[in-house]
């Protein structure tokens, strides 16, 4: 959102202070909605509803053992796969938004507007990638996704460095 507003403010010489006023209005609407709207009775009284449901089926709530779910052994490989699947984007974000911005400015003579447009396109691509990863984790195990993502990264990274150094990529844009 900030990149989109940056493009609008630079392209049309729009005052960027209006973004803060827009954010203030959104925050006030959210504050008023949270304080004035009441939660539905379905969510407020969930414990009573669960107890009534168990009584209707003739199940004693003391017989149920939730201990096995609480003390379930956690698979460290799966946790690390989720961690690297989500947080590997931080290193790539640093590389694309901070390092490449100065690279585009010094080596390719990009203006501030062109750099912001480039970062906006990268943000859209990153959003699409994250949505795709979320949808794929419903179908495939995160370890498999992490392996495929690492293989794609290891193939694309050296080739993109070569293309950047020889200006092949920017001839197509």
Residue pairs with C-beta under 8 A, 6 or more apart in sequence:
2 19
3 116
3 119
3 120
3 123
4 120
5 16
5 19
6 16
6 116
6 120
7 113
7 116
7 117
7 120
8 14
9 15
9 16
9 19
10 112
10 113
10 116
11 113
42 49
50 61
51 61
54 60
54 61
54 64
77 143
78 141
78 142
78 143
81 141
81 142
81 143
81 145
81 146
82 142
84 146
85 133
85 137
85 142
85 145
85 146
85 149
88 149
89 126
89 129
89 130
93 126
96 119
96 122
97 119
97 122
100 118
101 115
101 119
103 164
104 110
104 114
104 115
104 118
105 115
108 170
110 118
133 145
133 149
136 145
137 145
160 169
162 168
163 169
